[in-house]
């Protein structure tokens, strides 16, 4: 598809966008507005910096995504009636990718030139890298997660039954709430008999994200026309090796849709022109000033340097 220039990004909603908005308005501005067009050589210095910082990831997120990719590959192999990779092979792939990310993170200039195609971990950009103790802990976590993935009830069920896979970890799907695109990335949707399963792989925190599951339910109903009473919500905790069956009544999905509408309305209060998604001036987006949040923020450099002052 040919590149089409737009002065402002298209407005959309996602759970991650909502979390950033509620965490820090300045971070929200940098991530969803200032970084837009920052890949262009004609963009301002601040926009180019924001675009690069938006590409930063951290060790936790990188490893979690790598394990999700292994889960996706495992399901695809079963769909193609191929044997899944062994636990050693799965662990080896994740650790190889991690080592590549660590190596690339130590070449800052390469990342500056090609931030979308080069990995940069926060731990290297803002810190002194990753300690051997933490790296050993990550390796142990990866081995546990890949072992539990291959032994999970979900993989066993997929292997033993003839069922229909509707969707596997697609990144570009959305449904509409009013006129707003709501983007989702469901780990796995599959059908068996008259039931439709919505599955979420968890690699870290043990808490079940009910809001996330409810949004997936809204998507499944809208995209596939599946009746709510036929939906089944599941969470596979790869850290614990347990599967949770989550009950979400239809009113809970309706409540989540109402919350999305309220969130959209709150975000649009920070727009100077709703029709073109033009934001208010940067000073209208206050900094959270919360050290617990700032330490994990990609854009802390902009809040603590002259870069942001030039914008204001």
KOLLUM-421568 format. One record per residue: residue in three letters; z, y, x of N, C-alpha, C, O in turn. Coordinates in steps of 0.02 Angstrom, whole numbers, padded with zeros to 5 digits, always signed. Atoms other than C-alpha are relative to their C-alpha. Last residue first. Example, Ala and Ser with C-alpha at 12.3 -4.5 7.8 and 13.67 -1.06 7.14 Angstrom:
BEGIN
ser-00003-00059-00042+00357-00053+00684+00037+00055-00039+00045+00110-00014
ala+00000-00059+00045+00390-00225+00615+00000+00060+00045+00033+00059+00097
***
This chain:
BEGIN
unk-00039-00044+00043+01255+01186+00306-00015+00072+00016+00014+00117-00015
unk+00026+00008+00069+01113+01091+00388+00035+00050-00045+00004+00085-00084
unk+00065-00032+00003+01151+01157+00562-00030-00004-00070-00068+00039-00091
unk-00010-00073+00006+01334+01115+00537-00066+00036-00004-00071+00088-00037
unk-00010-00016+00070+01284+00935+00505+00009+00074-00010-00011+00102-00061
unk+00059+00019+00039+01208+00916+00677+00008+00019-00073-00037+00049-00102
unk+00035-00060+00021+01347+01014+00762-00060-00016-00044-00087+00028-00076
unk+00041-00033-00051+01451+00857+00769-00034+00062-00029-00028+00076-00088
unk-00042-00020-00057+01591+00768+00678-00039+00035+00055-00014+00042+00111
unk-00057-00039+00025+01513+00749+00506+00041+00029+00057+00076+00079+00049
unk+00026-00062+00030+01346+00698+00579+00057+00043-00026+00051+00105-00026
unk+00026-00044-00053+01422+00570+00697-00022+00067-00029-00014+00119+00003
unk-00057-00038-00027+01522+00496+00552-00022+00048+00055+00008+00101+00064
unk+00017-00070-00010+01358+00450+00468+00057+00041+00029+00055+00103+00027
unk+00055-00008-00046+01364+00260+00477-00009+00073+00022-00034+00085+00077
unk+00057-00038+00025+01535+00258+00396-00054+00008+00053-00040+00026+00110
unk+00055+00046+00013+01657+00119+00443-00064+00035-00023-00112+00002-00042
unk+00007+00044-00057+01788+00230+00526-00058-00049-00009-00087-00071+00041
unk+00042-00030-00052+01761+00365+00396-00013-00049+00057-00068-00047+00086
unk+00070+00004+00019+01827+00260+00252-00045+00023+00057-00099-00005+00068
unk+00014+00071+00015+01999+00224+00323-00073-00010-00019-00102-00062-00004
unk+00013+00036-00062+02000+00398+00402-00016-00074-00012-00055-00103+00025
unk-00043+00059+00005+01982+00481+00232-00015-00044+00060-00068-00075+00063
unk-00057-00011-00045+01911+00655+00241+00051-00056-00006+00111-00043-00012
unk-00059+00034+00027+01799+00623+00090+00063+00014+00041+00118+00018+00013
unk-00018+00056-00042+01670+00753+00143+00065-00030-00026+00110+00006-00046
unk-00058-00004-00044+01609+00864+00002+00012-00063+00041-00007-00118+00020
unk-00020+00069-00011+01432+00862-00068+00058-00002+00049+00046-00003+00110
unk-00025+00024+00065+01399+01036-00141+00025-00073+00005+00054-00099-00042
unk-00070-00020+00007+01386+01100+00038+00030-00021-00067+00091-00020-00075
unk-00046+00047-00031+01229+00996+00058+00073+00019-00010+00116-00025-00014
unk-00009-00011-00072+01131+01102-00065+00055-00044+00028+00100-00065-00009
unk-00031-00064-00013+01101+01021-00235+00005+00010+00075-00004-00037+00113
unk-00073-00007-00002+00985+00872-00237+00023+00073+00005-00017+00117+00023
unk-00016-00048-00053+00805+00867-00299+00075+00011+00003+00105+00030-00048
unk-00055+00027-00040+00777+00709-00402+00014+00044+00061+00026+00019+00116
unk+00028+00019-00065+00607+00771-00466+00053-00028+00048+00038-00043+00105
unk+00067+00029+00009+00654+00775-00651-00030-00023+00066-00063-00075+00068
unk-00004+00071+00016+00840+00800-00618-00069-00033-00001-00077-00090+00021
unk+00056+00013+00044+00818+00966-00529-00003-00075-00013-00023-00114+00030
unk+00023-00066+00021+00969+01041-00440-00057-00006-00049-00068+00038-00091
unk+00071-00016-00007+01049+00870-00435-00015+00070-00023+00010+00093-00075
unk+00010-00026-00067+01233+00835-00404-00074+00015+00015-00095+00021+00072
unk-00033-00065-00003+01270+00817-00589-00008+00032+00068+00003+00092+00076
unk+00048-00051+00016+01140+00679-00584+00031+00070-00006-00005+00120-00008
unk+00044-00013-00057+01260+00566-00493-00047+00058-00014-00061+00099+00030
unk-00040-00033-00052+01391+00583-00631-00043+00016+00061-00036+00070+00090
unk-00014-00068+00022+01262+00544-00767+00039+00039+00053+00026+00097+00066
unk+00063-00037-00006+01202+00391-00672+00011+00073-00019-00013+00118+00016
unk+00011-00012-00071+01382+00331-00654-00064+00040+00012-00064+00086+00053
unk-00047-00052-00019+01413+00352-00841-00009+00018+00074-00005+00076+00092
unk+00023-00063+00030+01255+00254-00882+00046+00058+00020+00022+00113+00034
unk+00060-00020-00037+01306+00117-00760-00025+00067-00027-00043+00112+00012
unk-00023-00029-00063+01480+00112-00838-00059+00022+00043-00054+00073+00078
unk-00027-00066+00015+01402+00086-01010+00023+00035+00064+00013+00095+00072
unk+00058-00043+00012+01299-00058-00942+00023+00071-00015-00008+00120+00007
unk+00029-00016-00065+01458-00134-00869-00061+00045-00008-00073+00089+00033
unk-00043-00049-00033+01544-00122-01038-00029+00020+00068-00027+00079+00086
unk+00013-00063+00034+01397-00211-01122+00042+00056+00032+00019+00112+00039
unk+00065-00023-00023+01411-00350-00993-00017+00067-00030-00043+00111+00004
unk-00009-00022-00069+01597-00365-01028-00065+00023+00031-00066+00070+00072
unk-00025-00070-00002+01562-00368-01215+00011+00026+00071+00006+00086+00082
unk+00053-00049+00011+01452-00524-01186+00026+00072-00002-00008+00116+00024
unk+00020-00006+00070+01595-00625-01113-00052+00055-00008-00056+00100+00034
unk+00012-00071+00017+01600-00661-00927-00026+00003-00072-00082-00019-00086
unk+00016-00011+00071+01679-00826-00877-00008+00074-00013+00040+00113-00005
unk-00025-00063+00027+01674-00861-00690-00025+00008-00072-00084+00001-00086
unk+00038-00011+00062+01658-01036-00618+00031+00061-00034+00090+00061-00049
unk-00036-00027+00057+01721-01034-00439-00048+00008-00059-00103+00032-00051
unk+00042-00033+00050+01652-01144-00302+00042+00021-00059+00081-00018-00086
unk-00018+00010+00071+01758-01182-00150-00052+00034-00044-00080+00086-00025
unk+00031+00063+00021+01721-01208+00035+00017-00016-00072+00027-00074-00089
unk-00050+00049+00022+01846-01075+00086-00029-00068-00017+00007-00118-00019
unk-00057-00004-00046+01733-00963+00191+00052-00053-00018+00081-00084+00027
unk+00016+00040-00058+01578-01018+00098+00055+00002+00052+00058-00040+00097
unk-00035-00029-00058+01651-00955-00065-00012-00045+00060+00018-00098+00067
unk-00014+00048-00053+01520-01007-00193+00032+00036+00058-00001+00076+00092
unk-00010-00030-00066+01530-00896-00346+00017-00056+00048+00066-00092+00039
unk-00032+00039-00053+01461-00953-00513+00005+00039+00065-00038+00080+00081
unk-00010-00040-00060+01414-00871-00678+00040-00040+00051+00093-00068+00035
unk-00058+00026-00036+01340-00975-00819+00005+00037+00067-00044+00041+00104
unk-00009-00019-00070+01222-00896-00946+00064-00033+00028+00114-00039-00007
unk+00026+00053-00042+01174-00987-01106+00009+00015+00074-00011-00025+00117
unk-00041+00061+00007+01285-00881-01218-00024-00058+00042+00011-00108+00049
unk-00062-00005-00038+01203-00724-01149+00040-00065-00003+00070-00086+00047
unk-00058-00019+00042+01033-00776-01214+00064-00001+00041+00074-00044+00084
unk-00048+00054+00010+00900-00779-01076+00058+00023-00045+00086+00076-00033
unk-00012+00010+00071+00763-00650-01102+00048-00058-00014+00048-00086-00069
unk+00022+00067+00021+00704-00672-00924+00011-00013-00074-00012-00064-00101
unk+00060+00023-00035+00709-00496-00854-00028-00065-00028-00088-00076-00029
unk+00057-00045+00006+00828-00414-00977-00064-00027+00029-00117-00020-00001
unk+00016-00008+00071+00953-00556-01000-00063+00042-00009-00107+00025-00049
unk+00026+00064+00023+00948-00601-00815-00020+00004-00074-00072-00023-00093
unk+00068+00009-00027+00968-00418-00763-00031-00064-00028-00089-00063-00049
unk+00043-00047+00035+01117-00391-00877-00072-00008+00022-00118-00005-00019
unk+00009+00025+00068+01196-00549-00807-00045+00045-00041-00089+00021-00078
unk+00048+00055-00004+01166-00491-00629-00014-00029-00069-00070-00047-00085
unk+00066-00032-00009+01253-00330-00676-00054-00052+00006-00109-00045-00021
unk+00019-00026+00065+01401-00431-00743-00069+00034+00003-00109+00028-00043
unk+00023+00055+00041+01408-00530-00581-00024+00024-00069-00073+00000-00095
unk+00063+00024-00027+01418-00371-00478-00029-00056-00043-00088-00056-00059
unk+00051-00050+00016+01552-00295-00588-00069-00024+00023-00118-00017-00013
unk+00020+00009+00070+01652-00457-00577-00054+00050-00020-00099+00034-00059
unk+00026-00065+00023+01654-00451-00387-00026-00008-00071-00085-00022-00081
unk+00061+00009+00039+01761-00605-00351-00020+00068-00029+00018+00100-00064
unk-00001-00027+00067+01888-00574-00213-00068-00009-00034-00121-00006-00002
unk-00011+00052+00051+01888-00695-00067-00004+00027-00071-00010-00012-00118
unk-00057-00012+00044+01812-00576+00058+00004-00052-00056-00046-00076-00081
unk-00058-00034-00028+01690-00650+00182+00057+00004-00048+00094-00044-00057
unk-00013+00022-00069+01541-00765+00160+00064+00031+00028+00088+00009+00081
unk-00048-00045-00031+01517-00760-00029+00017-00027+00070+00035-00085+00077
unk-00031+00027-00060+01361-00837-00107+00048+00052+00028+00030+00111+00033
unk-00012-00048-00053+01328-00776-00284+00034-00036+00058+00088-00064+00050
unk-00043+00019-00056+01252-00890-00415+00004+00055+00052-00046+00087+00069
unk+00002-00059-00043+01184-00851-00588+00050-00012+00056+00111-00014+00044
unk-00053-00011-00049+01150-01012-00681-00014+00060+00044-00068+00068+00071
unk+00029-00041-00053+01047-01030-00839+00056+00022+00046+00104+00053+00024
unk-00046-00046-00034+01088-01169-00962-00034+00036+00058-00079+00009+00090
unk+00005-00065+00034+00970-01252-01086+00047+00051+00030+00060+00103+00000
unk-00006+00011+00072+00935-01402-00974-00007+00067-00034-00056+00103-00021
unk-00007+00072+00009+00955-01338-00797+00016-00014-00073+00065+00011-00099
unk-00010+00026+00068+00901-01164-00747+00004-00076+00002-00030-00110+00040
unk+00033+00063+00015+00913-01070-00583+00020-00025-00069+00071-00006-00096
unk+00003+00013+00071+00951-00896-00520-00036-00066-00011-00091-00076+00014
unk+00035+00058+00028+01007-00874-00340+00005-00001-00076+00059+00006-00104
unk+00008+00053-00050+01066-00737-00224-00039-00059-00027-00083-00085+00007
unk-00039+00059+00020+01033-00597-00347-00012-00056+00051-00070-00070+00069
unk+00022+00052-00047+00974-00434-00269+00044-00061-00013+00097-00069+00017
unk-00046+00056-00011+00983-00298-00400-00030-00047+00052-00091-00048+00063
unk+00022+00051-00047+00905-00127-00426+00054-00053+00011+00113-00038+00015
unk-00061+00029-00029+00939-00026-00582-00020-00058+00044-00043-00110+00020
unk+00007+00065-00031+00788+00083-00623+00067-00021+00030+00097+00016+00069
unk-00019+00008-00071+00839+00227-00735-00011-00072+00023+00010-00119-00010
unk+00060-00011-00041+00749+00272-00896+00012-00012+00074-00032+00001+00115
unk+00031-00063+00019+00882+00199-01010-00066+00007+00037-00109-00037+00034
unk-00054-00023+00043+00954+00058-00909-00019+00070-00021-00015+00117+00019
unk-00010-00069+00022+00800-00024-00839+00063+00007-00042+00077-00033-00086
unk+00008-00005+00073+00788-00183-00737+00017+00072-00019+00043+00110+00021
unk-00040-00049+00036+00760-00209-00552-00009-00009-00075-00056-00043-00097
unk+00000+00006+00072+00693-00330-00424+00046+00051-00033+00097+00071-00005
unk+00033-00057+00032+00647-00281-00247+00002-00002-00076-00035+00033-00109
unk-00031-00064-00012+00762-00383-00135-00028+00058-00042-00001+00113-00040
unk+00054-00049-00005+00729-00561-00191+00030+00070+00002+00078+00085-00033
unk-00014-00054-00047+00870-00683-00152-00060+00046+00011-00081+00057+00067
unk-00041+00013-00059+00800-00838-00237+00002+00063+00043-00045+00076+00081
unk+00000-00055-00048+00734-00825-00415+00047-00017+00058+00101-00045+00048
unk+00032-00060+00026+00691-00937-00562-00007+00053+00055-00056+00089+00058
unk-00025-00058-00037+00724-01107-00485-00038+00061-00025-00099+00065-00020
unk+00047-00055-00011+00694-01240-00617+00033+00057+00037+00083+00084+00014
unk-00014-00062+00036+00787-01406-00615-00051+00053+00019-00094+00042+00062
unk+00065-00032+00010+00765-01587-00569+00010+00062-00042+00020+00058-00103
unk+00027-00011+00067+00937-01637-00510-00068+00033+00001-00085+00071+00047
unk-00001+00059+00043+01016-01719-00357-00036+00008-00067-00049-00041-00101
unk+00031+00058-00032+00974-01594-00220-00007-00058-00049-00056-00096-00045
unk+00071-00013-00007+01009-01441-00326-00036-00061+00028-00093-00076+00009
unk+00029+00001+00067+01178-01511-00376-00076+00011+00002-00113-00023-00033
unk+00000+00070+00022+01224-01551-00195-00033-00006-00070-00071-00052-00082
unk+00053+00035-00037+01172-01377-00140-00004-00072-00021-00059-00100-00028
unk+00065-00026+00021+01278-01300-00278-00057-00036+00035-00105-00058+00003
unk+00018+00031+00064+01429-01411-00249-00069+00022-00022-00107-00016-00051
unk-00020-00034+00062+01435-01354-00068-00023-00038-00062-00071-00076-00060
unk-00042+00045+00038+01425-01472+00081+00018+00027-00069+00057-00003-00105
unk+00036+00063+00007+01277-01383+00161+00040-00051-00041+00011-00097-00070
unk+00062-00010+00037+01356-01214+00129-00033-00068-00013-00050-00084-00070
unk-00017-00001+00070+01529-01271+00185-00061+00011-00044-00063-00013-00101
unk-00024+00068+00019+01463-01321+00356+00015-00002-00075-00005-00050-00109
unk+00059+00043+00003+01363-01159+00370+00020-00071-00020-00017-00105-00056
unk+00042-00018+00057+01516-01055+00323-00062-00046-00006-00079-00067-00061
unk-00033+00019+00063+01635-01144+00442-00045+00013-00060-00051-00030-00104
unk-00001+00074+00003+01516-01133+00590+00031-00024-00065+00007-00071-00096
unk+00068+00022+00013+01484-00948+00556-00002-00076-00008-00034-00102-00054
unk+00016-00015+00070+01670-00912+00544-00069-00025-00019-00078-00054-00073
unk-00038+00049+00040+01704-01000+00710-00015+00010-00075-00022-00039-00112
unk+00033+00064-00010+01567-00899+00793+00034-00054-00041+00000-00097-00070
unk+00062-00001+00039+01639-00740+00718-00036-00067+00006-00061-00093-00044
unk-00018+00005+00070+01812-00779+00786-00060-00002-00046-00062-00039-00094
unk-00020+00069+00011+01741-00812+00959+00019-00012-00073+00004-00064-00102
unk+00062+00039+00000+01652-00644+00951+00015-00074-00012-00021-00108-00048
unk+00031-00010+00065+01815-00559+00903-00064-00042-00006-00079-00070-00058
unk-00044+00030+00051+01906-00634+01051-00032+00006-00069-00031-00041-00108
unk+00012+00073-00001+01760-00596+01168+00042-00034-00054+00020-00083-00084
unk-00043+00038-00045+01773-00413+01119-00016-00074-00005-00042-00098-00056
unk-00037+00051+00036+01625-00329+01035+00041-00041+00050+00013-00066+00099
unk+00027+00067+00007+01546-00168+01094+00047-00047-00038+00087-00024-00079
unk+00010+00030-00065+01627-00013+01162-00025-00072-00005-00017-00111+00042
unk-00056+00029-00037+01621+00097+01010-00021-00029+00067-00068-00007+00098
unk-00059-00043+00004+01513+00210+00903+00059-00025+00042+00110+00008+00048
unk+00021-00070+00005+01340+00140+00939+00061+00046+00002+00059+00098+00035
unk+00028-00024-00063+01401-00028+01004-00016+00075-00003-00005+00111+00046
unk-00050+00013-00052+01520-00076+00863-00025+00022+00069+00015+00038+00113
unk-00048-00055-00004+01403+00007+00740+00048-00008+00058+00066+00040+00091
unk-00065+00012+00032+01273-00125+00778+00045+00060+00010+00047+00090+00063
unk-00052-00038-00033+01095-00070+00816+00065-00011-00039+00070+00008-00097
unk-00068+00003+00025+00951-00186+00777+00046+00045+00041+00041+00048+00103
unk-00046+00016-00054+00772-00136+00813+00071+00001-00029+00088+00046-00067
unk+00019+00065-00028+00628-00136+00689+00044-00022+00059+00030-00071+00092
unk+00009+00050+00053+00685+00002+00572-00012-00070+00027+00002-00120-00006
unk-00064+00018+00031+00758+00110+00712-00006-00053-00055+00042-00088-00068
unk+00019+00045+00055+00598+00107+00816+00063-00024-00037+00081-00082-00033
unk+00073-00001+00010+00605+00250+00942-00020-00040-00061-00064-00020-00099
unk+00018-00068+00021+00793+00280+00928-00075+00003-00016-00095+00036-00063
unk-00020-00008+00069+00823+00092+00934-00019+00069-00026-00041+00076-00083
unk+00047+00040+00040+00723+00072+01094+00016+00008-00074-00029+00010-00115
unk+00063-00035+00003+00822+00216+01170-00051-00038-00042-00089-00007-00080
unk-00001-00053+00050+00989+00139+01124-00068+00034-00006-00087+00054-00062
unk+00059-00039-00020+00959-00023+01217-00009+00056-00051-00051+00050-00096
unk-00016-00030-00065+01131-00106+01208-00060+00039+00029-00058+00063+00085
unk-00048-00055+00010+01112-00139+01023+00018+00035+00065+00045+00090+00065
unk+00037-00060+00021+00956-00243+01060+00046+00060-00007+00025+00117+00005
unk+00043-00022-00055+01059-00370+01159-00038+00065-00018-00041+00111+00022
unk-00044-00027-00053+01194-00380+01026-00042+00026+00058-00028+00081+00084
unk-00024-00065+00024+01063-00401+00889+00045+00033+00051+00042+00094+00061
unk+00056-00048-00002+00976-00538+00987+00023+00069-00021+00005+00119+00011
unk+00008-00018-00071+01143-00625+01014-00057+00049+00009-00053+00095+00050
unk-00055-00044-00019+01175-00619+00827-00007+00022+00072+00004+00081+00088
unk+00016-00066+00028+01004-00691+00790+00054+00050+00018+00039+00109+00032
unk+00057-00026-00039+01040-00837+00908-00018+00071-00024-00029+00116+00016
unk-00026-00023-00064+01211-00861+00828-00055+00028+00045-00043+00075+00083
unk-00039-00061+00011+01134-00869+00654+00026+00028+00067+00022+00088+00078
unk+00045-00054+00020+00998-00992+00707+00040+00066-00008+00019+00118+00017
unk+00038-00023-00058+01121-01103+00802-00046+00058-00016-00052+00105+00024
unk-00045-00041-00041+01239-01115+00654-00037+00029+00059-00027+00087+00077
unk-00015-00061+00038+01097-01174+00542+00045+00047+00041+00032+00107+00045
unk+00060-00042-00001+01036-01299+00674+00013+00067-00036-00007+00120-00012
unk+00007-00026-00069+01211-01369+00701-00061+00047+00004-00057+00099+00038
unk-00050-00052-00009+01237-01386+00513-00005+00032+00069+00003+00092+00077
unk-00067+00025-00013+01075-01481+00499+00048+00059+00008+00028+00116+00017
unk-00019-00001-00070+00920-01403+00421+00071-00028+00008+00111-00026-00040
unk-00028-00062-00026+00880-01455+00244+00016-00005+00074+00022-00060+00101
unk-00071+00007-00018+00766-01603+00209+00026+00067+00028-00009+00100+00066
unk-00008+00011-00072+00604-01551+00124+00074-00008+00015+00116+00020-00020
unk-00017+00070-00010+00572-01569-00062+00000-00018+00074-00022-00072+00095
unk+00060+00031-00029+00487-01399-00067+00009-00074+00014-00035-00107+00042
unk+00054-00011+00049+00624-01338-00185-00064-00033+00024-00102-00061-00016
unk-00011+00048+00054+00754-01417-00069-00055+00006-00053-00078-00044-00080
unk+00017+00066-00025+00681-01322+00078+00008-00054-00054-00032-00099-00060
unk+00073+00005-00001+00686-01162-00022-00023-00068+00025-00072-00096+00001
unk+00022+00011+00069+00871-01189-00060-00076-00008-00001-00102-00052-00037
unk-00022+00067+00020+00911-01211+00125-00024-00016-00070-00047-00071-00083
unk+00045+00048-00031+00807-01058+00173+00018-00072-00021-00027-00113-00032
unk+00066-00006+00032+00902-00950+00049-00048-00053+00027-00083-00086-00011
unk-00008+00029+00068+01069-01014+00113-00066+00002-00037-00085-00047-00070
unk-00003+00073-00009+01014-00979+00292+00007-00034-00067-00025-00086-00079
unk+00068+00021-00014+00964-00802+00240-00004-00076+00011-00052-00108-00009
unk+00037-00001+00064+01135-00778+00161-00072-00024+00010-00100-00060-00032
unk-00021+00062+00035+01212-00832+00327-00034-00004-00068-00054-00058-00090
unk+00032+00056-00035+01111-00697+00418+00018-00067-00034-00025-00111-00040
unk+00070+00003+00021+01162-00568+00287-00036-00059+00033-00077-00092+00002
unk+00003+00019+00070+01347-00606+00314-00071-00007-00025-00088-00054-00060
unk-00012+00072+00003+01326-00601+00503-00004-00025-00073-00031-00078-00086
unk+00056+00035-00032+01246-00429+00497+00008-00075-00007-00038-00111-00026
unk+00059-00001+00044+01369-00359+00370-00058-00041+00030-00093-00076-00006
unk-00015+00036+00063+01523-00412+00469-00062-00004-00044-00079-00058-00069
unk-00003+00071-00013+01452-00358+00637+00010-00041-00063-00023-00091-00074
unk-00058+00021-00039+01402-00186+00579+00002-00076+00004-00036-00110-00029
unk-00037+00052+00035+01238-00109+00526+00062-00016+00041+00069+00008+00097
unk-00055+00034-00034+01149+00050+00573+00028-00055-00044+00029-00050-00105
unk+00020+00067-00020+00984+00088+00485+00056-00038+00036+00050-00098+00048
unk+00003+00041+00059+01055+00239+00392-00016-00073+00017+00003-00119-00019
unk-00068+00023+00013+01099+00312+00561+00004-00044-00062+00047-00088-00067
unk-00020+00051-00049+00915+00319+00606+00070-00028-00017+00080-00089-00016
unk+00041+00059+00011+00866+00407+00444+00019-00056+00049+00025-00114+00030
unk-00027+00034+00060+01011+00529+00460-00039-00065-00014-00009-00115-00032
unk-00064+00030-00019+00955+00572+00637+00030-00039-00059+00053-00096-00050
unk+00016+00057-00043+00775+00600+00581+00064-00036+00022+00066-00097+00025
unk+00029+00053+00042+00834+00709+00436-00015-00062+00042-00003-00118+00020
unk-00054+00028+00040+00947+00812+00551-00025-00058-00044+00009-00109-00050
unk-00042+00041-00044+00809+00838+00679+00054-00035-00041+00069-00094-00031
unk-00049-00037-00039+00694+00900+00541+00040-00049+00043+00042-00109+00030
unk-00064-00011+00035+00547+00794+00487+00048+00038+00045+00040+00038+00107
unk-00004-00070+00021+00376+00819+00569+00066+00015-00035+00079+00073-00052
unk-00011-00040-00061+00390+00655+00665+00006+00074-00017+00033+00112+00023
unk+00057-00041-00019+00410+00567+00497+00016+00042+00062+00071+00068+00068
unk+00044+00040-00044+00539+00428+00484-00060+00041+00025-00094+00019+00071
unk-00024-00006-00069+00665+00553+00414-00039-00042+00050-00030-00034+00111
unk+00054-00026-00043+00559+00565+00256+00022+00007+00073-00014+00035+00114
unk+00067+00008+00028+00718+00534+00154-00051+00038+00042-00041+00096+00059
unk+00039+00048-00039+00871+00529+00268-00072-00009-00024-00114-00036+00011
unk+00018-00029-00065+00943+00689+00193-00045-00047+00040-00090-00024+00075
unk+00042-00060+00004+00934+00619+00017-00021+00026+00068-00081+00033+00082
unk+00051+00003+00053+01004+00444-00010-00045+00061-00004-00095+00060-00040
unk+00034+00065+00007+01104+00409+00147-00058+00002-00049-00109-00029-00037
unk+00035+00019-00061+01153+00585+00200-00043-00063-00011-00100-00066+00012
unk+00054-00048-00012+01195+00644+00023-00041-00021+00061-00103-00021+00059
unk+00050+00011+00052+01297+00488-00015-00061+00045+00011-00118+00023+00007
unk+00035+00060-00021+01391+00506+00149-00057-00016-00049-00112-00035-00029
unk+00041-00020-00057+01433+00683+00098-00039-00060+00027-00098-00053+00045
unk+00060-00034+00023+01489+00625-00074-00045+00021+00058-00106+00021+00051
unk+00005-00065-00034+01611+00499-00002-00066+00033-00020-00120+00005-00009
unk-00037+00001-00063+01675+00334-00074+00000+00069+00033+00053+00093+00054
unk-00071-00006+00014+01625+00356-00256+00042+00001+00063+00100+00022+00062
unk-00012-00062+00037+01444+00392-00212+00074+00011-00012+00099+00066-00004
unk+00005-00055-00049+01442+00253-00081+00016+00066-00034+00052+00108-00006
unk-00058+00004-00045+01506+00128-00209+00000+00055+00052+00052+00085+00066
unk-00060-00022+00038+01380+00183-00340+00061+00000+00045+00102+00046+00042
unk+00006-00073+00005+01238+00166-00215+00061+00028-00035+00087+00080-00015
unk-00016-00027-00066+01297-00012-00174-00004+00077+00000+00037+00110+00032
unk-00072+00003-00009+01301-00054-00359+00020+00028+00068+00072+00061+00073
unk-00020+00067-00022+01124+00006-00380+00075+00001+00009+00106+00055+00014
unk-00071+00016-00002+01043+00154-00466+00008-00071+00026-00033-00115+00013
unk-00013+00067+00025+00875+00240-00449+00075-00013+00006+00112+00029+00032
unk-00069+00015+00019+00807+00414-00418+00004-00071-00027-00038-00093-00066
unk-00007+00018+00070+00641+00420-00328+00073-00015-00015+00106-00048+00024
unk+00004+00071+00017+00654+00507-00161+00004-00011-00075+00028+00032-00112
unk-00066+00028+00017+00615+00692-00139-00008-00074-00018-00060-00094-00043
unk-00051-00044-00030+00469+00780-00053+00070-00027-00012+00115-00019+00030
unk-00038-00031+00054+00354+00636-00089+00056+00040+00031+00091+00016+00075
unk-00055-00046-00016+00218+00577+00030+00032+00026-00064-00002+00044-00112
unk+00007-00058+00043+00115+00426-00021+00060+00046+00011+00116+00026-00003
unk-00058-00044+00003+00090+00292+00110-00015+00060-00043-00067+00092-00036
unk+00005-00061-00040-00049+00170+00069+00062+00044-00010+00091+00046-00064
unk+00000-00060+00042+00000+00000+00000+00000+00062+00044+00039+00067+00091
***
